[in-house]
């Protein structure tokens, strides 16, 4: 076997060392925390951000006051338990009795409603999301509880605002519908 000139072997060894150094540099990250012997020393706090495959920021910390910056965790306000003060209708066709606007953070949503009808009345209640029916139509007096995919392409609608409407119709009296639970959930 013929011998290669020594300068080529040296160059190959040098290139191998450079590749190892480059690989190490690429795969090394600065530490997210450091232990310091000085208890009075306040280190720079790192910003933590996480992105999904479509470069949507799905998690981040609040570097000003601590805690969670995103996702926003919504809390429902207490709801009135007197049905006479709930959203209501006497209309014989579906009408919107309640509406809200919410950002889309998760591909699915769960919504639960308490429904009621005045004495002798009958009716139905349904939920519309961006003018598309979301879940079943229920008879007034039963609980509406449904979890399903938010209408539309989640990838392109991420963080956009969706319109949620509660619609009801009544016959022979008044139909009431009160939202009691709503949140986004994973697929």
PAMI-528392 format. One record per residue (C-alpha): residue number from 1; residue in three letters; y, x, z. Coordinates in Angstrom, 2 decimals, m for minus. Each point is the difference from the previous one (the first is absolute). Layout:
+-----+-----+---------+---------+---------+
|   k |   r |       y |       x |       z |
+-----+-----+---------+---------+---------+
| NUM | ALA |       Y |       X |       Z |
...
+-----+-----+---------+---------+---------+
//
This chain:
+-----+-----+---------+---------+---------+
|   k |   r |       y |       x |       z |
+-----+-----+---------+---------+---------+
|   1 | UNK |    0.00 |    0.00 |    0.00 |
|   2 | UNK |    3.30 |    1.49 |   m0.97 |
|   3 | UNK |    2.47 |    0.60 |    2.78 |
|   4 | UNK |    3.32 |   m1.82 |   m0.09 |
|   5 | UNK |    3.12 |    2.02 |    0.39 |
|   6 | UNK |    1.04 |    0.16 |    3.64 |
|   7 | UNK |    3.43 |   m1.49 |   m0.54 |
|   8 | UNK |   m1.56 |   m3.28 |   m1.28 |
|   9 | UNK |   m2.21 |   m0.29 |    3.11 |
|  10 | UNK |    3.00 |    0.72 |    2.21 |
|  11 | UNK |    2.00 |   m2.63 |   m1.83 |
|  12 | UNK |   m2.79 |   m2.58 |    0.37 |
|  13 | UNK |   m0.24 |    0.72 |    3.75 |
|  14 | UNK |    3.76 |   m0.30 |    0.33 |
|  15 | UNK |    0.00 |   m3.33 |   m1.89 |
|  16 | UNK |   m2.79 |   m1.29 |    2.26 |
|  17 | UNK |    2.06 |    0.87 |    3.11 |
|  18 | UNK |    3.05 |   m1.74 |   m1.45 |
|  19 | UNK |   m2.00 |   m3.15 |   m0.78 |
|  20 | UNK |   m1.38 |   m0.08 |    3.56 |
|  21 | UNK |    3.53 |    0.42 |    1.40 |
|  22 | UNK |    1.34 |   m2.74 |   m2.25 |
|  23 | UNK |   m2.86 |   m2.34 |    0.92 |
|  24 | UNK |    0.62 |    0.62 |    3.69 |
|  25 | UNK |    3.73 |   m0.63 |   m0.40 |
|  26 | UNK |   m0.57 |   m3.28 |   m1.84 |
|  27 | UNK |   m2.50 |   m1.32 |    2.55 |
|  28 | UNK |    2.00 |    0.99 |    3.08 |
|  29 | UNK |    2.54 |   m2.40 |    1.52 |
|  30 | UNK |    2.41 |    0.57 |    2.84 |
|  31 | UNK |   m1.27 |   m1.39 |    3.32 |
|  32 | UNK |    1.16 |   m3.48 |    1.00 |
|  33 | UNK |    0.32 |    1.08 |    3.60 |
|  34 | UNK |    0.30 |    3.26 |    1.89 |
|  35 | UNK |   m0.71 |    0.88 |    3.61 |
|  36 | UNK |    2.81 |    2.03 |    1.50 |
|  37 | UNK |   m0.05 |    1.76 |    3.34 |
|  38 | UNK |    3.62 |   m0.98 |    0.73 |
|  39 | UNK |    0.01 |   m3.59 |    1.38 |
|  40 | UNK |    3.74 |   m0.39 |   m0.70 |
|  41 | UNK |   m0.36 |    0.82 |   m3.68 |
|  42 | UNK |    0.22 |   m3.05 |   m2.28 |
|  43 | UNK |   m1.69 |    0.72 |   m3.33 |
|  44 | UNK |    1.13 |   m1.52 |   m3.26 |
|  45 | UNK |   m1.86 |   m3.27 |   m0.39 |
|  46 | UNK |   m1.83 |   m0.32 |   m3.30 |
|  47 | UNK |    0.43 |   m3.07 |   m2.16 |
|  48 | UNK |   m3.30 |   m1.71 |   m0.68 |
|  49 | UNK |   m0.26 |   m1.97 |   m3.22 |
|  50 | UNK |   m3.11 |   m1.37 |   m1.70 |
|  51 | UNK |   m0.13 |   m1.30 |   m3.57 |
|  52 | UNK |   m2.62 |   m1.99 |   m1.88 |
|  53 | UNK |   m1.31 |    0.91 |   m3.45 |
|  54 | UNK |    3.00 |   m1.69 |   m1.63 |
|  55 | UNK |    2.56 |    2.00 |    2.02 |
|  56 | UNK |    0.97 |   m2.96 |    2.20 |
|  57 | UNK |    0.98 |    1.11 |    3.49 |
|  58 | UNK |   m2.53 |   m1.83 |    2.21 |
|  59 | UNK |    0.55 |    1.74 |    3.33 |
|  60 | UNK |    2.84 |    1.95 |    1.56 |
|  61 | UNK |    1.28 |    0.86 |    3.43 |
|  62 | UNK |    3.46 |   m0.64 |    1.40 |
|  63 | UNK |    1.46 |    3.47 |    0.58 |
|  64 | UNK |    3.14 |   m1.33 |    1.70 |
|  65 | UNK |   m1.48 |   m2.01 |    2.86 |
|  66 | UNK |   m3.74 |    0.58 |   m0.34 |
|  67 | UNK |   m2.68 |   m2.52 |   m0.78 |
|  68 | UNK |   m0.90 |   m1.60 |   m3.27 |
|  69 | UNK |    2.50 |   m0.38 |   m2.86 |
|  70 | UNK |   m2.32 |   m1.48 |   m2.62 |
|  71 | UNK |   m1.83 |   m2.27 |   m0.32 |
|  72 | UNK |    2.24 |   m2.56 |    1.61 |
|  73 | UNK |   m2.01 |   m2.05 |    2.42 |
|  74 | UNK |    1.35 |   m3.53 |    0.02 |
|  75 | UNK |   m0.14 |   m2.09 |    3.14 |
|  76 | UNK |    0.17 |   m3.77 |   m0.23 |
|  77 | UNK |    2.58 |   m1.82 |    2.08 |
|  78 | UNK |   m1.26 |   m2.72 |    2.35 |
|  79 | UNK |   m0.38 |   m3.30 |   m1.84 |
|  80 | UNK |    0.98 |   m3.48 |    1.14 |
|  81 | UNK |   m3.00 |   m2.04 |    1.17 |
|  82 | UNK |    1.65 |   m3.40 |   m0.47 |
|  83 | UNK |   m1.20 |   m1.33 |   m3.36 |
|  84 | UNK |    3.18 |   m2.07 |   m0.41 |
|  85 | UNK |    1.95 |    3.25 |   m0.38 |
|  86 | UNK |   m2.46 |    1.59 |   m2.45 |
|  87 | UNK |    0.74 |    0.20 |   m3.73 |
|  88 | UNK |   m0.84 |   m3.49 |   m1.33 |
|  89 | UNK |    0.12 |   m2.41 |   m2.92 |
|  90 | UNK |   m0.43 |   m3.67 |   m0.85 |
|  91 | UNK |   m0.08 |    0.72 |   m3.76 |
|  92 | UNK |   m2.90 |   m1.33 |   m2.06 |
|  93 | UNK |   m0.06 |    3.19 |   m2.10 |
|  94 | UNK |   m0.25 |    3.64 |    1.05 |
|  95 | UNK |    3.32 |    1.36 |    1.29 |
|  96 | UNK |    0.82 |    3.29 |    1.68 |
|  97 | UNK |    0.46 |   m0.47 |    3.75 |
|  98 | UNK |    0.18 |    3.69 |    1.00 |
|  99 | UNK |    0.72 |    3.26 |   m1.85 |
| 100 | UNK |    0.06 |    3.70 |    0.84 |
| 101 | UNK |    0.35 |    3.29 |   m1.85 |
| 102 | UNK |   m2.11 |    3.02 |    0.96 |
| 103 | UNK |   m0.63 |    3.50 |   m1.36 |
| 104 | UNK |   m3.44 |    0.68 |   m1.46 |
| 105 | UNK |   m1.62 |    2.88 |    1.91 |
| 106 | UNK |   m3.67 |   m0.98 |   m0.15 |
| 107 | UNK |   m2.07 |   m1.46 |   m2.83 |
| 108 | UNK |   m1.16 |   m2.98 |    2.08 |
| 109 | UNK |    1.75 |   m2.49 |    2.25 |
| 110 | UNK |   m1.19 |   m2.35 |    2.73 |
| 111 | UNK |    1.96 |   m3.14 |    0.81 |
| 112 | UNK |   m0.77 |   m2.73 |    2.50 |
| 113 | UNK |    1.81 |   m3.33 |    0.39 |
| 114 | UNK |   m0.23 |   m2.82 |    2.48 |
| 115 | UNK |    0.33 |   m3.35 |   m1.76 |
| 116 | UNK |    0.43 |   m3.56 |    1.26 |
| 117 | UNK |    0.73 |   m3.51 |   m1.21 |
| 118 | UNK |    1.87 |   m2.82 |    1.71 |
| 119 | UNK |   m1.95 |   m3.07 |    1.08 |
| 120 | UNK |   m1.61 |   m1.68 |   m3.03 |
| 121 | UNK |    1.23 |    2.65 |   m2.43 |
| 122 | UNK |   m2.13 |    2.12 |   m2.28 |
| 123 | UNK |    0.93 |    3.00 |   m2.05 |
| 124 | UNK |   m0.76 |    3.49 |   m1.21 |
| 125 | UNK |    1.36 |    3.50 |    0.55 |
| 126 | UNK |   m0.23 |    3.10 |   m2.20 |
| 127 | UNK |    1.49 |    3.49 |   m0.17 |
| 128 | UNK |    1.67 |    1.49 |   m3.07 |
| 129 | UNK |    0.62 |    3.72 |   m0.47 |
| 130 | UNK |    2.46 |    0.76 |   m2.80 |
| 131 | UNK |   m0.67 |   m3.48 |   m1.44 |
| 132 | UNK |   m3.80 |    0.56 |   m0.09 |
| 133 | UNK |   m2.24 |   m2.00 |    2.35 |
| 134 | UNK |   m1.39 |    2.20 |    2.78 |
| 135 | UNK |   m3.23 |   m1.36 |    1.45 |
| 136 | UNK |   m1.14 |   m3.61 |    0.30 |
| 137 | UNK |    1.90 |   m3.24 |    0.41 |
| 138 | UNK |   m0.80 |   m1.46 |    3.44 |
| 139 | UNK |    0.24 |   m3.49 |    1.43 |
| 140 | UNK |    2.84 |   m0.47 |    2.49 |
| 141 | UNK |   m1.34 |    0.19 |    3.55 |
| 142 | UNK |   m2.29 |    2.95 |   m0.73 |
| 143 | UNK |    0.69 |    3.71 |    0.34 |
| 144 | UNK |    0.79 |    2.02 |   m3.11 |
| 145 | UNK |   m1.38 |    3.54 |    0.40 |
| 146 | UNK |   m0.48 |    2.15 |   m3.09 |
| 147 | UNK |   m0.28 |    3.70 |   m0.83 |
| 148 | UNK |    0.22 |    1.09 |   m3.63 |
| 149 | UNK |    1.49 |    2.39 |   m2.53 |
| 150 | UNK |    3.74 |   m0.25 |   m0.55 |
| 151 | UNK |    0.59 |   m1.35 |   m3.54 |
| 152 | UNK |    0.87 |    2.55 |   m2.68 |
| 153 | UNK |   m0.73 |    3.69 |   m0.48 |
| 154 | UNK |    0.28 |    1.65 |    3.42 |
| 155 | UNK |    0.55 |    3.47 |   m1.52 |
| 156 | UNK |    3.20 |   m1.07 |   m1.73 |
| 157 | UNK |    1.17 |   m2.44 |    2.71 |
| 158 | UNK |   m0.33 |    2.39 |    2.95 |
| 159 | UNK |    3.05 |   m0.29 |    2.33 |
| 160 | UNK |    1.54 |   m2.78 |   m2.14 |
| 161 | UNK |    0.91 |   m3.34 |    1.55 |
| 162 | UNK |   m2.29 |   m3.01 |   m0.26 |
| 163 | UNK |    1.02 |   m3.62 |    0.56 |
| 164 | UNK |   m2.27 |   m2.05 |    2.27 |
| 165 | UNK |    0.43 |   m3.79 |    0.05 |
| 166 | UNK |   m1.73 |   m2.71 |    2.01 |
| 167 | UNK |   m0.18 |   m3.22 |   m1.99 |
| 168 | UNK |   m1.06 |   m3.41 |    1.24 |
| 169 | UNK |   m0.29 |   m3.60 |   m1.15 |
| 170 | UNK |   m0.29 |   m3.16 |    2.09 |
| 171 | UNK |   m1.12 |   m3.59 |   m0.38 |
| 172 | UNK |    0.88 |   m2.71 |    2.51 |
| 173 | UNK |    1.95 |    2.22 |    2.40 |
| 174 | UNK |    0.89 |    3.63 |    0.69 |
| 175 | UNK |   m2.02 |    3.19 |   m0.51 |
| 176 | UNK |    0.81 |    3.11 |    2.05 |
| 177 | UNK |   m0.90 |    3.66 |   m0.63 |
| 178 | UNK |    0.80 |    2.93 |    2.30 |
| 179 | UNK |   m0.85 |    3.64 |   m0.87 |
| 180 | UNK |   m1.58 |    1.67 |    3.03 |
| 181 | UNK |   m1.43 |    3.25 |   m1.39 |
| 182 | UNK |    0.67 |    2.20 |   m3.03 |
| 183 | UNK |   m0.76 |    3.64 |   m0.67 |
| 184 | UNK |   m1.06 |    2.39 |   m2.74 |
| 185 | UNK |   m3.43 |    1.57 |    0.04 |
| 186 | UNK |   m2.07 |    2.52 |   m1.92 |
| 187 | UNK |   m2.22 |   m0.89 |   m2.94 |
+-----+-----+---------+---------+---------+
//
